[in-house]
């Protein structure tokens, strides 16, 4: 390539190096990422998941109660890691599909989308708090994979394919966040869902690392499960109201205006 063509090609290549950074560091994502992580943590602490943690630990590792007390950390970490990987794959694939749908709808330039999303998230918050009895029934796959490390990822997949009234609303709300802003894509939906899976999955891994202390901490959260459930539902309702009233998009636009004046280091 001659020097002239090289000189004209280089500047065009520079912005492409920042595509990933610009995708993550934009107004809608910076607001949605902490919400997604907190939603995952709230899901873990919910009555649909928290009481079952010891059972999951035993099932995915194939260990008895006595073996668990001996803190065989390597086996527990492997089993829980495979379990988390299983449901994360399912959730991220669904999140990518929701994000892609958001991209198609955004392409039609429909101004009503934020209001509909806000109303939907408010309903999800009410479901999380125990309202709307039709949504309070668990819908899970009845097939049970073999206990132990081989069945751990399969258990994670079946966990991800079901519906629980304390898990489905938070996950759905996070995936609907991929519609926020003007850049709804499959990648955005998948990434936000991945952040949700970190919030849900990391506590499993932390408890596997320190089993006895983790069990003690779970007892504290169990005693306050009703308050945690109300907090999670209230968080979704507030988020829905912000989207319904347009305040969420105002925050996105203000944050994006500030970010546009910042030079990304990567």
Backbone torsions as a table, in degrees:
resi	resn	phi	psi	omega
1	UNK	NA	135.3	-178.9
2	UNK	-76.4	161.3	-175.2
3	UNK	-56.1	-35.6	-177.6
4	UNK	-64.8	-46.4	179.7
5	UNK	-67.3	-35.8	178.4
6	UNK	-63.6	-41.5	-178.8
7	UNK	-65.8	-35.0	-179.6
8	UNK	-80.2	-22.9	-178.3
9	UNK	-80.4	-35.6	-174.1
10	UNK	-61.0	-48.5	-179.0
11	UNK	-58.8	-34.1	-179.6
12	UNK	-69.3	-26.5	-177.9
13	UNK	-80.4	-23.0	-175.1
14	UNK	-64.6	-48.5	-178.6
15	UNK	-60.4	-32.5	-178.3
16	UNK	-63.0	-25.6	178.7
17	UNK	-68.3	-19.9	-177.6
18	UNK	-102.6	10.4	-176.4
19	UNK	-60.4	-46.3	-178.9
20	UNK	-63.7	-45.4	-179.3
21	UNK	-62.3	-41.6	-178.9
22	UNK	-69.6	-28.8	177.0
23	UNK	-68.7	-42.7	-178.2
24	UNK	-77.5	-44.3	-175.0
25	UNK	-90.6	64.1	171.8
26	UNK	-127.8	167.8	-170.9
27	UNK	-56.6	-48.5	-176.0
28	UNK	-65.8	-37.9	-178.4
29	UNK	-72.7	-40.8	-178.9
30	UNK	-64.5	-29.7	175.6
31	UNK	-80.3	-34.7	-174.1
32	UNK	-80.0	-31.7	-175.3
33	UNK	-59.7	-51.7	178.3
34	UNK	-63.8	-33.1	177.0
35	UNK	-63.9	-42.6	-180.0
36	UNK	-63.8	-43.4	179.8
37	UNK	-64.8	-43.4	179.8
38	UNK	-66.0	-37.1	178.2
39	UNK	-63.5	-39.5	177.1
40	UNK	-63.4	-42.5	179.0
41	UNK	-65.4	-41.9	178.0
42	UNK	-62.4	-37.6	177.6
43	UNK	-62.9	-41.5	178.5
44	UNK	-62.4	-38.4	-177.3
45	UNK	-83.8	0.6	-176.5
46	UNK	-76.3	159.9	180.0
47	UNK	-63.2	-16.5	179.6
48	UNK	-82.1	-17.9	-175.0
49	UNK	-119.4	-49.0	-171.2
50	UNK	-54.4	-48.1	-178.7
51	UNK	-65.2	-19.8	-176.2
52	UNK	-92.1	-3.4	-175.8
53	UNK	-57.4	-48.0	178.0
54	UNK	-58.6	-38.3	178.3
55	UNK	-64.7	-41.9	176.6
56	UNK	-62.0	-42.7	179.7
57	UNK	-59.1	-45.8	-179.7
58	UNK	-68.2	-39.7	-175.5
59	UNK	-68.8	-47.1	-174.8
60	UNK	-75.8	-16.3	177.6
61	UNK	-101.0	-18.1	-176.8
62	UNK	73.0	19.2	-177.7
63	UNK	-98.5	149.3	174.7
64	UNK	-83.6	174.8	178.8
65	UNK	-59.2	-38.0	179.1
66	UNK	-64.9	-44.3	179.4
67	UNK	-63.5	-37.5	178.4
68	UNK	-63.7	-39.0	179.0
69	UNK	-64.0	-24.9	178.9
70	UNK	-78.5	-3.4	174.4
71	UNK	58.1	55.2	174.4
72	UNK	-76.2	81.3	-167.8
73	UNK	-63.1	-41.5	-177.2
74	UNK	-58.7	-46.3	-179.5
75	UNK	-68.7	-39.6	179.3
76	UNK	-65.1	-42.6	178.8
77	UNK	-63.2	-41.8	179.3
78	UNK	-63.5	-46.6	-178.7
79	UNK	-64.4	-46.6	179.8
80	UNK	-67.0	-39.3	178.1
81	UNK	-59.8	-42.4	178.3
82	UNK	-68.5	-36.9	176.8
83	UNK	-63.1	-47.3	178.7
84	UNK	-62.9	-40.4	177.9
85	UNK	-60.8	-40.3	-178.7
86	UNK	-61.1	-51.2	-178.4
87	UNK	-74.5	-26.4	178.7
88	UNK	-65.7	-40.8	178.8
89	UNK	-60.2	-45.7	179.7
90	UNK	-62.7	-49.2	-177.0
91	UNK	-63.3	-42.3	-177.3
92	UNK	-66.7	-38.8	177.5
93	UNK	-62.4	-44.5	177.7
94	UNK	-63.4	-41.6	178.8
95	UNK	-61.3	-38.6	177.5
96	UNK	-63.8	-40.3	178.2
97	UNK	-64.9	-41.8	178.2
98	UNK	-64.8	-42.0	178.1
99	UNK	-62.4	-39.7	178.0
100	UNK	-65.5	-39.8	176.0
101	UNK	-60.9	-40.4	177.0
102	UNK	-61.3	-38.3	177.5
103	UNK	-62.9	-41.2	178.5
104	UNK	-65.4	-42.2	179.7
105	UNK	-67.5	-38.7	178.0
106	UNK	-64.2	-31.9	178.4
107	UNK	-63.2	-24.1	178.4
108	UNK	-86.1	-1.6	175.8
109	UNK	54.7	55.6	179.9
110	UNK	-94.0	115.5	-177.0
111	UNK	-73.6	-15.3	-176.4
112	UNK	-81.4	-10.1	-173.0
113	UNK	-58.7	-48.2	-178.9
114	UNK	-59.1	-37.3	-180.0
115	UNK	-67.0	-42.3	178.8
116	UNK	-64.9	-42.8	178.9
117	UNK	-62.8	-43.1	179.0
118	UNK	-60.0	-44.8	179.2
119	UNK	-63.5	-40.3	179.8
120	UNK	-64.0	-41.0	-179.0
121	UNK	-69.4	-34.5	175.1
122	UNK	-61.2	-43.8	178.3
123	UNK	-62.5	-41.6	178.2
124	UNK	-62.6	-37.1	176.9
125	UNK	-64.3	-40.2	177.5
126	UNK	-64.4	-40.3	177.4
127	UNK	-62.1	-43.3	-179.1
128	UNK	-61.0	-34.1	-178.6
129	UNK	-81.7	-1.3	176.2
130	UNK	107.3	2.6	179.7
131	UNK	-83.5	173.1	179.2
132	UNK	55.6	80.8	-169.8
133	UNK	-56.7	-28.2	-178.2
134	UNK	-62.3	-30.4	-179.5
135	UNK	-88.2	-0.4	-176.0
136	UNK	-88.0	3.5	179.0
137	UNK	-94.4	133.6	176.5
138	UNK	-71.4	140.1	173.8
139	UNK	-127.5	102.2	-174.6
140	UNK	-129.0	156.2	175.3
141	UNK	-73.3	129.1	-175.2
142	UNK	-76.0	-21.6	-178.8
143	UNK	-63.3	135.9	-179.1
144	UNK	-117.3	118.6	178.2
145	UNK	-69.0	164.8	179.2
146	UNK	-63.8	143.8	178.1
147	UNK	-68.8	149.7	178.8
148	UNK	112.8	-175.2	-174.3
149	UNK	-64.0	-35.7	-178.6
150	UNK	-66.2	-34.0	-178.9
151	UNK	-89.0	-7.7	-175.6
152	UNK	-58.9	-50.3	179.9
153	UNK	-65.9	-32.2	177.7
154	UNK	-67.6	-37.9	175.4
155	UNK	-63.8	-39.2	176.6
156	UNK	-61.8	-39.2	179.3
157	UNK	-66.2	-45.0	178.5
158	UNK	-65.3	-35.1	174.6
159	UNK	-61.0	-42.2	-177.8
160	UNK	-73.1	-25.9	-177.0
161	UNK	-86.5	-7.6	-179.1
162	UNK	-91.0	-177.3	176.1
163	UNK	-128.8	127.6	173.4
164	UNK	-127.3	138.1	-176.1
165	UNK	-63.4	-16.1	177.4
166	UNK	-100.7	-4.5	-176.8
167	UNK	-116.6	-46.0	-178.5
168	UNK	-58.0	-44.3	-178.6
169	UNK	-62.3	-43.4	-178.9
170	UNK	-66.9	-43.4	178.7
171	UNK	-62.7	-44.3	-179.8
172	UNK	-62.3	-41.2	-179.9
173	UNK	-63.2	-41.7	179.1
174	UNK	-63.3	-42.0	179.9
175	UNK	-67.3	-33.6	177.0
176	UNK	-68.8	-22.1	176.7
177	UNK	-63.9	-20.9	178.1
178	UNK	-66.3	-15.5	176.1
179	UNK	-79.3	-17.7	-175.0
180	UNK	-69.7	150.7	-176.3
181	UNK	77.7	-169.4	-177.9
182	UNK	-109.9	19.8	-172.8
183	UNK	-131.1	40.8	179.1
184	UNK	-65.6	121.6	179.8
185	UNK	-142.9	166.7	175.6
186	UNK	-62.2	-38.6	-179.5
187	UNK	-64.2	-39.0	179.5
188	UNK	-66.4	-44.5	178.3
189	UNK	-62.7	-41.5	179.3
190	UNK	-66.5	-40.8	-177.3
191	UNK	-67.9	-44.4	179.1
192	UNK	-63.3	-38.4	177.3
193	UNK	-66.5	-36.7	176.4
194	UNK	-61.7	-41.1	177.2
195	UNK	-63.4	-40.3	175.9
196	UNK	-59.2	-44.2	-180.0
197	UNK	-63.7	-33.2	175.2
198	UNK	-64.2	-45.1	179.0
199	UNK	-62.8	-33.6	179.1
200	UNK	-82.1	-38.4	-171.8
201	UNK	-87.0	-33.3	-177.3
202	UNK	-60.8	-39.0	176.4
203	UNK	-60.2	-35.7	174.6
204	UNK	-57.5	-46.6	-177.3
205	UNK	-68.0	-37.9	179.6
206	UNK	-65.5	-38.8	178.1
207	UNK	-68.0	-36.5	177.1
208	UNK	-64.1	-32.7	178.7
209	UNK	-69.8	-40.4	-179.6
210	UNK	-128.3	78.1	-168.2
211	UNK	-59.3	-51.4	-174.2
212	UNK	-66.2	-45.0	177.9
213	UNK	-65.2	-37.9	179.7
214	UNK	-63.4	-40.0	177.8
215	UNK	-63.8	-37.0	176.9
216	UNK	-64.2	-41.4	178.4
217	UNK	-65.2	-38.2	179.1
218	UNK	-60.9	-36.3	178.1
219	UNK	-61.0	-39.2	178.7
220	UNK	-64.1	-44.6	-178.8
221	UNK	-68.5	-33.9	178.2
222	UNK	-61.5	-38.4	-178.5
223	UNK	-67.4	-20.7	-179.2
224	UNK	-115.8	26.3	-174.5
225	UNK	-63.4	-34.9	-180.0
226	UNK	-66.5	-42.0	178.4
227	UNK	-64.9	-39.2	178.8
228	UNK	-65.7	-38.7	178.7
229	UNK	-65.4	-40.4	177.6
230	UNK	-67.3	-37.8	178.0
231	UNK	-63.2	-46.0	-179.9
232	UNK	-62.2	-45.8	178.3
233	UNK	-64.7	-39.8	177.6
234	UNK	-63.2	-37.6	178.0
235	UNK	-61.8	-42.7	179.2
236	UNK	-67.1	-39.4	179.9
237	UNK	-64.8	-43.0	177.9
238	UNK	-61.8	-43.6	178.2
239	UNK	-60.6	-43.1	179.2
240	UNK	-63.0	-41.1	178.5
241	UNK	-63.5	-41.4	178.5
242	UNK	-60.7	-40.1	179.5
243	UNK	-74.0	-39.1	-178.3
244	UNK	-64.4	-37.1	-178.0
245	UNK	-87.7	-7.3	-179.8
246	UNK	88.3	-2.4	-179.2
247	UNK	-64.7	-37.4	179.7
248	UNK	-58.6	-45.0	179.5
249	UNK	-68.2	-31.9	176.0
250	UNK	-64.3	-44.0	177.3
251	UNK	-61.2	-41.8	179.3
252	UNK	-60.8	-47.3	-178.2
253	UNK	-64.8	-40.1	178.8
254	UNK	-65.9	-43.5	179.0
255	UNK	-66.3	-38.3	179.1
256	UNK	-66.5	-37.7	177.1
257	UNK	-62.5	-37.0	177.3
258	UNK	-69.6	-40.5	-178.3
259	UNK	-67.2	-31.9	179.4
260	UNK	-63.0	-22.4	-179.8
261	UNK	-91.8	-0.7	-178.6
262	UNK	-103.2	133.6	176.3
263	UNK	-87.0	121.4	-178.4
264	UNK	-71.0	136.0	-179.9
265	UNK	-81.6	-8.3	-178.1
266	UNK	-123.5	NA	NA
